[in-house]
Amino acid sequence: MRERSNSGDMGKDNWIYAYYQKVKDNSIVVSRWVSLLLAYLIAGIEKKEFFYDNKKANAAIDWIESHCFHVEGPLAPGNLKLELWQKALIASIFGIVDKNGYRQFREVLLVVARKNGKSLLAAAIERYIWLVDGGFGAKVYNVAPKLDQANIIYNSIWMMTTLDPAYQKLKGDLSERDAHNKKVKDDSELPRLRQSDLFVPATNSTVKKVAFNYKSSDGYNPSAVIADEVAAWAGDAGLKTYEVFKSGMGARPEPLLLSCTTSGYVNDSIYDELVNRATRFLLGDSKEKRLLPFLYMIDDIEKWNDINELRKSNPNLGVSVTVDYLLEEIAVAEGSLSKKSEFIVKYCNLKQNSSLAWLPAQVVQTASGDPLKLEDFRECYCVGGIDLSQTRDLTACNVIIEKNGELNVFSHFFLPAERLEEAEQRDGVPYRIFVQRGFLTLSGENFVDYHDCFDWFRKLVEEYEIYPLQIGYDRYSAQYLIQDLEGYGFHCDDVYQGDNLWGVIQETQGLLEDKKIRIGDNDLLKSHLLNSAVKMSVERGRGKLVKLNPKLRIDGTAALLDAMTVRQKYYAEIGEQLKNEG
């Protein structure tokens, strides 16, 4: 167990708290994700879920500002002067510790726009671990798809080392002794540039650069890994390389895997996985404790050319990147769709077709509560939605009933009986419990019998006098069900589940955040809402509903949006009836 300082958690020089206060009073503009992270960190410190050690935080910050340097540009070779956001990040990494005094966070994700000094900052952090914080036998790796990329931070570390007065003095003293034919004293503390690595003999500490080769990465025991530009880590090679290095850290008491990147174009990459994990964590729908994501990206894609919005993705605006520079790039982007797309990716930091978790867990939790009873809504009008399944998937039906200004959602699910055990194992969901609770019906054998879906809507009318005025449905395999529904007298409208529903998605989110939607105790629908993400189209400036990952189910969310779509579309005609005020 390492010694843990108990110096004031929220006292002097707590850079996280200082940053948090600037964000709260709007002195500094950040993304919703950074705001959520800071609130999480402050709450965790106050609740003593983890602890803030001023000494450790300031030791890292002071050493970096004293011993790290600009290696190119007009500020070179001057000392690195950290901005408040950088101090808060470093303080979060090195100053927040667990009950044993070890660093709380093991995985750090820094997503920040181009020209905001991320590589220089990563080099400084890496150098501190190598020379100061990594302990005896520290093994630090720069990992990238190609050696040229891995070289960027690696070379910066060595250049900083040669600029360090402490290195120059030690080297000078050794040279002077040698020149006077004196016995050269121990030079083991002098950092060395070897063919294969950077090396300090006295501590047996190394820095290595590594290109993708996950097979040869087996057996590594890294203290720290810098994963550079992970948005460009394509396919299986990127995923496996990340996992190999992550799993190799298991023997270290406080390892660090720092991924630093600007957004990019590669789909289904480790970047997508990390951002999905990060946004879900920040929204409170995750049990992770060791993840630290700093996501500097704009919140509103429609404001991509707004300088104030761009402050959210460019925390170094006015320092390493100027307003004039961004205005010049905006002028070019406004005249070209391809340039606009590139600008949004690199300076707004929104990935092409990026998926972000949709709803905060607290918002979904607030929508949940006491059971909803159909009996309480007799003689009410409503709208309905249907998301039809393929063979192994769930089918979801719902109605939304407005009463007293609230939208009450009744959702029911259907699953083929012969697929029950398979679905439970595949999805990790105890579906038979939801059967017992009345939220799920086993229907058909290998396929859902759509007559059961029809009967669900029919019973609403015949048993509860609840009248759907419009039913929205997706287009997949809907023909026979829709014929039955329309034959009974229901009005049905097909809904295409694409980015055309962006307005509906935004309206639904707003109503949920305003506590205007209730889902009762339907935990199956609750899980589907939490499984939902929004995939943004950079070119179109719109998002569409997707799964957070392919294994999750969101059928209930899709059915809800189908119902919300017809509610929005036909509200001018049926809105007064839907209020159920008569």
C-alpha positions in Angstrom: 0.0 0.0 0.0 1.3 3.4 -1.0 1.2 6.3 1.4 -1.8 8.5 0.7 -1.8 12.2 1.6 -5.0 13.4 3.2 -4.4 17.1 2.3 -7.6 19.0 1.8 -9.6 17.5 -1.0 -11.1 20.8 -2.1 -8.4 23.0 -0.7 -5.8 25.2 -2.3 -4.4 24.2 -5.6 -7.0 21.6 -6.3 -6.8 22.1 -10.1 -9.9 19.8 -10.8 -12.0 21.9 -8.5 -10.6 25.2 -9.9 -11.5 24.0 -13.4 -14.9 22.8 -12.3 -15.7 26.2 -10.7 -14.7 28.0 -14.0 -17.0 25.7 -15.9 -19.9 26.3 -13.4 -19.7 30.0 -13.6 -19.4 29.9 -17.4 -15.9 31.4 -17.4 -14.8 28.4 -19.4 -17.0 26.7 -22.0 -16.7 22.9 -22.2 -18.7 20.0 -23.8 -21.5 18.3 -21.9 -19.1 15.3 -21.6 -16.4 17.3 -19.8 -19.0 18.9 -17.6 -20.3 15.5 -16.6 -16.8 14.2 -15.9 -15.9 17.1 -13.7 -19.2 16.7 -11.7 -18.4 13.0 -11.4 -14.9 13.7 -10.1 -16.0 16.3 -7.6 -18.8 14.1 -6.3 -16.5 11.1 -6.0 -14.0 13.1 -3.9 -16.7 14.6 -1.7 -18.3 11.2 -1.1 -14.8 9.6 -0.5 -15.3 7.1 -3.3 -11.8 8.1 -4.1 -9.4 10.7 -2.7 -7.5 13.7 -4.0 -3.9 14.0 -3.1 -2.6 17.5 -3.6 1.0 16.5 -3.2 0.9 13.9 -5.9 -1.1 16.1 -8.3 1.2 19.1 -7.8 4.4 17.0 -7.9 3.4 15.9 -11.5 2.4 19.3 -12.6 5.4 21.1 -11.1 7.8 18.6 -12.6 6.3 18.7 -16.0 6.4 22.5 -16.1 10.1 22.5 -14.9 11.4 19.6 -16.9 9.4 19.5 -20.1 9.7 21.7 -23.1 8.3 22.8 -26.4 10.2 20.9 -29.1 9.0 22.8 -32.2 7.3 26.0 -33.2 7.8 29.6 -31.9 7.7 28.6 -28.2 10.6 26.1 -28.6 12.7 25.4 -26.6 10.9 27.1 -23.8 9.4 25.4 -20.8 5.9 23.8 -21.2 3.4 26.0 -19.4 0.2 24.1 -18.7 -3.2 25.5 -19.1 -5.9 25.0 -16.5 -7.6 22.1 -18.5 -4.2 20.4 -18.8 -3.5 20.8 -15.1 -6.9 19.4 -14.3 -6.3 16.4 -16.5 -2.8 15.7 -15.0 -4.2 16.2 -11.5 -7.0 13.7 -12.3 -4.5 11.1 -13.5 -1.8 11.4 -10.7 -3.7 13.1 -7.9 -6.9 11.0 -7.6 -6.1 7.8 -5.7 -8.0 4.9 -4.3 -8.1 3.8 -0.7 -4.7 2.1 -1.0 -3.0 5.2 -2.3 -2.7 4.0 -5.9 -3.9 5.9 -8.9 -7.6 5.5 -9.3 -7.8 5.7 -13.1 -6.1 3.1 -15.3 -7.6 4.0 -18.7 -7.5 7.6 -19.8 -9.1 8.8 -23.1 -8.2 12.3 -24.3 -10.2 13.3 -27.4 -9.3 16.8 -28.5 -9.3 18.7 -31.7 -6.2 19.2 -33.9 -3.6 21.7 -32.9 -4.5 21.6 -29.2 -1.1 20.2 -28.0 -2.2 16.6 -27.2 1.0 15.0 -28.5 3.2 17.4 -26.5 1.1 16.8 -23.4 1.2 13.0 -23.9 5.0 13.2 -24.2 5.2 15.2 -21.0 3.1 12.7 -19.1 5.0 9.8 -20.5 8.3 11.3 -19.6 7.2 11.9 -16.0 6.2 8.2 -15.6 9.5 7.1 -17.2 11.8 9.2 -15.1 9.8 9.9 -11.9 6.5 8.0 -11.2 7.0 4.7 -12.8 9.2 3.1 -10.2 12.0 0.7 -10.7 11.7 -1.2 -13.9 9.2 1.0 -15.5 8.3 -0.1 -19.0 6.6 2.6 -21.2 5.4 2.1 -24.8 4.4 4.4 -27.6 2.0 2.4 -29.8 0.7 3.3 -33.2 -0.2 1.5 -36.4 3.2 2.5 -38.0 6.5 3.4 -36.5 6.5 6.8 -38.1 3.4 7.7 -36.0 4.9 6.1 -32.8 8.0 8.1 -33.4 6.3 11.5 -32.9 5.8 11.3 -29.2 9.0 9.1 -28.8 11.2 11.7 -30.4 9.5 14.5 -28.4 10.4 12.7 -25.2 14.1 12.4 -26.2 14.2 16.0 -27.4 12.8 17.2 -24.0 15.4 15.1 -22.3 18.3 16.7 -24.1 16.8 20.2 -23.3 16.4 19.5 -19.6 19.0 21.4 -17.6 19.2 18.4 -15.1 20.3 16.2 -18.0 22.7 18.8 -19.4 24.3 19.3 -16.0 24.8 15.6 -15.3 26.2 15.0 -18.8 28.5 18.1 -18.4 29.8 16.9 -15.0 30.6 13.5 -16.4 32.4 15.0 -19.4 34.4 17.3 -17.2 35.6 14.5 -15.0 36.6 12.5 -18.0 38.5 15.5 -19.5 40.6 15.8 -16.4 41.4 12.1 -16.5 39.5 11.7 -13.3 37.7 8.5 -12.6 34.3 8.9 -14.0 31.7 8.4 -11.3 28.6 6.3 -11.8 26.7 7.5 -14.9 23.8 5.1 -14.4 21.4 8.0 -13.8 22.0 9.5 -17.2 19.1 8.8 -19.6 20.4 7.2 -22.8 19.1 6.9 -26.4 19.8 3.4 -27.5 19.0 1.8 -30.8 15.9 0.1 -29.5 14.7 2.4 -26.7 15.3 5.2 -24.2 16.9 3.8 -21.1 17.9 4.8 -17.6 20.3 2.1 -16.1 19.9 3.2 -12.5 16.2 2.5 -12.5 16.1 -0.1 -15.4 13.4 2.1 -17.0 12.7 2.2 -20.7 10.5 3.9 -23.3 9.9 1.9 -26.5 8.1 2.7 -29.8 5.9 -0.1 -31.1 4.0 -0.6 -34.4 1.0 -2.9 -34.6 1.9 -6.5 -34.1 -0.4 -7.8 -31.4 1.1 -11.3 -31.6 4.5 -10.1 -30.6 3.0 -7.9 -28.0 2.1 -10.9 -25.9 4.3 -11.1 -22.8 4.8 -7.4 -22.4 4.5 -6.0 -18.9 3.9 -2.3 -19.4 3.8 0.3 -16.7 2.2 2.8 -19.2 1.1 2.8 -22.8 0.5 5.8 -24.9 -2.0 4.8 -27.7 -1.6 7.6 -30.2 -4.3 8.6 -32.6 -6.6 5.7 -31.8 -9.3 7.1 -34.1 -7.0 5.8 -36.9 -6.6 2.3 -35.4 -8.5 0.3 -38.0 -10.2 -3.0 -37.7 -9.1 -6.1 -35.8 -5.5 -5.2 -35.6 -6.3 -2.0 -33.6 -8.7 -3.8 -31.3 -6.4 -6.7 -30.6 -3.4 -4.4 -30.1 -5.2 -2.3 -27.5 -6.5 -5.4 -25.7 -3.1 -7.1 -25.6 -1.4 -4.1 -24.1 -4.3 -3.5 -21.7 -4.2 -7.1 -20.5 -0.4 -7.0 -20.1 -0.7 -4.4 -17.4 -2.4 -6.7 -15.0 0.7 -7.2 -12.8 1.4 -3.5 -12.3 -0.1 -1.9 -9.2 -1.1 1.3 -11.0 -0.8 1.0 -14.7 -1.8 3.7 -17.2 -3.2 3.3 -20.7 -3.5 6.8 -22.2 -5.3 7.1 -25.5 -5.0 10.5 -27.1 -6.6 11.3 -30.4 -8.5 13.6 -32.7 -11.7 12.2 -34.1 -11.4 10.4 -37.5 -13.2 8.5 -40.2 -12.5 4.8 -39.4 -15.7 2.9 -38.4 -16.0 0.0 -35.9 -12.6 0.7 -34.4 -11.3 0.8 -30.9 -12.1 4.5 -30.9 -15.8 3.7 -31.4 -15.6 1.2 -28.5 -13.8 3.6 -26.2 -16.2 6.5 -27.0 -19.2 4.3 -26.4 -17.8 3.1 -23.1 -16.9 6.7 -22.2 -20.3 8.3 -22.9 -22.2 5.4 -21.2 -19.9 5.9 -18.2 -20.5 9.6 -18.1 -24.2 9.2 -18.4 -24.2 7.0 -15.3 -25.0 3.7 -17.1 -21.9 1.8 -16.3 -20.2 0.1 -13.4 -16.7 1.1 -14.5 -14.5 2.7 -11.9 -11.1 3.0 -13.6 -12.0 4.9 -16.8 -11.2 8.7 -17.1 -12.6 10.2 -20.4 -11.9 13.8 -21.4 -14.0 14.3 -24.5 -13.5 17.7 -26.0 -16.1 17.9 -28.8 -18.9 20.3 -29.7 -22.4 19.5 -28.5 -24.4 21.0 -31.4 -23.4 20.0 -34.9 -25.6 22.8 -36.3 -23.2 25.3 -34.6 -20.1 23.8 -36.3 -18.9 27.2 -37.5 -19.7 29.1 -34.2 -16.4 30.1 -32.4 -18.1 29.9 -29.0 -19.2 26.3 -29.7 -15.8 25.5 -31.0 -14.3 26.3 -27.6 -15.7 23.0 -26.5 -13.5 21.0 -28.8 -10.5 23.4 -28.7 -9.6 24.0 -25.0 -6.3 25.6 -26.1 -8.1 28.2 -28.2 -6.1 31.4 -28.0 -3.0 29.5 -27.0 -1.8 26.8 -29.5 -4.7 27.4 -31.9 -5.9 30.9 -32.7 -9.4 32.3 -33.5 -8.2 33.8 -36.7 -6.9 30.4 -37.8 -10.2 28.7 -37.2 -12.1 31.5 -38.9 -9.9 31.0 -42.0 -10.6 27.3 -41.9 -14.4 27.9 -41.5 -14.4 30.2 -44.5 -12.9 27.4 -46.6 -15.3 24.8 -45.2 -18.3 26.9 -45.9 -17.5 26.7 -49.6 -17.0 23.0 -49.9 -18.9 20.0 -48.6 -15.7 17.8 -48.4 -13.9 20.6 -46.5 -16.8 21.1 -44.2 -16.8 17.4 -43.4 -13.0 17.5 -42.7 -13.4 20.6 -40.5 -16.2 18.9 -38.4 -14.1 15.8 -37.9 -10.8 17.5 -37.1 -11.8 20.8 -35.3 -15.3 20.1 -34.0 -14.0 16.6 -33.1 -17.2 14.8 -34.2 -16.3 11.6 -35.9 -18.0 10.7 -39.2 -20.9 8.5 -38.2 -19.9 8.5 -34.6 -22.2 6.8 -32.1 -22.8 8.4 -28.7 -24.9 7.1 -25.8 -28.2 8.8 -26.0 -29.9 9.2 -22.6 -28.4 9.9 -19.2 -29.2 7.0 -16.8 -30.7 9.4 -14.3 -33.1 10.7 -17.0 -34.3 7.2 -17.7 -34.4 6.4 -14.0 -36.6 9.5 -13.4 -39.0 8.3 -16.1 -39.3 5.0 -14.2 -41.4 4.6 -11.1 -44.7 3.1 -9.8 -46.5 0.6 -12.1 -48.7 2.1 -14.8 -52.2 0.5 -15.0 -54.3 0.5 -18.2 -57.4 0.6 -15.9 -56.5 4.2 -15.0 -56.7 5.3 -18.6 -60.1 4.1 -19.7 -61.8 6.1 -22.4 -58.5 7.7 -23.4 -57.1 8.4 -26.9 -53.5 7.6 -27.7 -50.9 6.9 -30.4 -49.1 3.6 -30.9 -45.9 2.2 -32.2 -44.7 -1.1 -33.5 -41.1 -2.4 -34.0 -41.3 -5.8 -35.8 -38.7 -8.4 -35.3 -36.7 -10.8 -37.4 -36.6 -14.5 -36.3 -34.6 -14.2 -33.1 -35.4 -10.7 -32.1 -38.0 -9.1 -29.9 -41.1 -7.5 -31.3 -42.2 -4.4 -29.4 -45.6 -2.7 -29.3 -46.6 0.4 -27.4 -49.1 3.1 -26.8 -48.5 6.6 -25.5 -51.3 8.0 -23.5 -51.3 11.7 -22.5 -53.0 12.7 -19.2 -52.5 15.7 -17.0 -49.7 16.9 -19.3 -47.7 13.6 -19.0 -47.0 11.0 -21.6 -47.5 7.5 -20.2 -45.9 4.7 -22.2 -47.2 1.2 -22.1 -44.8 -1.2 -23.9 -45.3 -4.9 -24.5 -42.8 -7.3 -26.1 -43.1 -10.6 -28.0 -40.5 -13.4 -28.4 -40.7 -16.7 -30.2 -41.2 -19.5 -27.5 -38.6 -21.8 -29.0 -36.1 -18.9 -28.9 -36.5 -18.1 -25.2 -33.4 -20.0 -23.8 -31.2 -18.9 -26.8 -32.3 -15.3 -26.3 -31.5 -15.4 -22.6 -28.0 -16.7 -23.2 -27.4 -14.4 -26.2 -28.6 -11.2 -24.6 -27.9 -11.9 -20.9 -31.5 -10.9 -20.1 -33.8 -13.0 -17.9 -36.7 -12.9 -20.3 -38.9 -15.4 -18.4 -39.0 -13.0 -15.5 -40.5 -10.4 -17.8 -43.0 -13.0 -18.9 -44.0 -13.5 -15.3 -44.3 -9.7 -14.8 -46.5 -9.3 -17.8 -44.2 -7.3 -20.1 -43.4 -10.1 -22.5 -45.5 -12.7 -24.3 -44.1 -15.9 -25.8 -45.6 -15.9 -29.3 -45.3 -18.5 -31.9 -42.5 -21.1 -32.0 -39.6 -19.8 -34.1 -41.3 -16.7 -35.4 -43.4 -14.1 -33.6 -47.1 -14.7 -34.4 -48.2 -11.2 -35.4 -51.8 -12.1 -34.6 -50.7 -11.7 -31.0 -49.5 -8.1 -31.7 -52.9 -7.4 -33.3 -54.7 -8.9 -30.3 -52.7 -6.7 -27.9 -54.0 -3.5 -29.7 -57.5 -5.0 -30.1 -57.8 -5.7 -26.4 -56.9 -2.1 -25.6 -60.1 -1.1 -27.4 -62.4 -3.9 -26.3 -61.3 -4.3 -22.7 -60.1 -0.9 -21.7 -61.7 1.5 -24.2 -58.3 2.9 -25.0 -58.3 4.2 -28.6 -55.1 4.5 -30.7 -55.8 7.2 -33.3 -52.6 6.5 -35.2 -50.1 3.6 -35.1 -46.6 4.0 -36.5 -44.7 1.0 -37.7 -41.4 0.1 -39.3 -41.6 -1.3 -42.8 -40.0 -4.6 -42.1 -42.3 -7.6 -42.6 -45.3 -5.6 -41.6 -47.8 -6.4 -44.4 -50.1 -9.0 -42.8 -50.2 -7.3 -39.4 -51.0 -3.9 -40.9 -53.7 -5.4 -43.0 -55.3 -6.9 -39.9 -55.0 -3.6 -37.9 -56.4 -1.5 -40.8 -59.2 -4.1 -41.3 -60.2 -3.6 -37.7 -60.3 0.2 -38.2 -56.9 1.4 -36.9 -55.1 4.1 -38.9 -51.5 3.0 -39.6 -48.5 4.9 -41.0 -45.1 3.5 -41.9 -42.0 5.1 -40.3 -38.5 4.9 -41.8 -36.0 4.5 -38.9 -33.2 6.8 -40.2 -31.9 10.3 -39.6 -35.2 11.7 -40.8 -36.3 11.0 -37.2 -33.7 13.4 -35.8 -36.4 15.9 -34.8 -38.4 13.2 -33.1 -35.4 11.9 -31.2 -34.6 15.5 -30.0 -38.3 16.0 -28.9 -38.4 12.7 -27.1 -35.1 13.4 -25.3 -36.4 16.9 -24.3 -39.6 15.5 -22.9 -37.7 12.8 -20.9 -35.4 15.5 -19.5 -38.4 17.6 -18.6 -39.9 14.6 -16.8 -42.9 14.6 -19.1 -42.6 10.9 -20.0 -43.4 8.0 -17.6 -42.6 4.3 -18.3 -43.6 2.9 -15.0 -41.9 -0.2 -13.8 -41.2 -1.7 -17.2 -37.5 -2.6 -16.7 -37.3 -4.2 -20.1 -38.2 -0.9 -21.9 -35.8 0.9 -19.4 -32.9 -1.3 -20.5 -33.7 -0.7 -24.2 -33.6 3.1 -23.6 -30.2 2.7 -21.9 -28.9 0.6 -24.7 -29.7 3.3 -27.3 -27.2 5.5 -29.0 -27.3 8.2 -31.6 -25.1 7.9 -34.7 -24.4 11.4 -36.1 -24.0 12.1 -39.8 -21.5 14.9 -40.2 -22.6 15.8 -43.7 -26.3 15.9 -42.9 -26.0 17.3 -39.4 -28.5 14.7 -38.1 -28.5 11.6 -35.9 -30.3 8.3 -36.1 -31.1 5.7 -33.5 -28.6 2.8 -33.2 -27.4 0.3 -30.6 -24.6 1.1 -28.3 -23.1 -2.2 -29.5 -24.4 -4.9 -31.8 -25.2 -7.3 -28.9 -27.7 -5.0 -27.2 -31.5 -4.7 -27.9 -33.3 -1.4 -28.6 -36.6 -2.6 -30.0 -38.6 -0.9 -27.3 -36.9 2.4 -28.1 -37.6 2.0 -31.8 -41.3 1.4 -31.1 -41.4 4.4 -28.8 -40.0 6.6 -31.6 -42.5 5.1 -34.1 -45.3 6.3 -31.8 -43.7 9.7 -31.2 -43.3 10.1 -34.9 -47.0 9.7 -35.7 -47.9 11.8 -32.7 -45.7 14.6 -34.0 -46.9 14.2 -37.6 -50.6 14.2 -36.9 -50.7 16.4 -33.9 -52.5 19.3 -35.7 -55.3 16.9 -36.5 -55.6 14.8 -33.3 -53.7 16.8 -30.7 -56.8 18.0 -28.8 -58.1 14.5 -28.5 -54.7 13.2 -27.4 -54.8 15.6 -24.4 -57.7 13.6 -22.9 -59.1 16.6 -21.1 -62.7 16.0 -21.8 
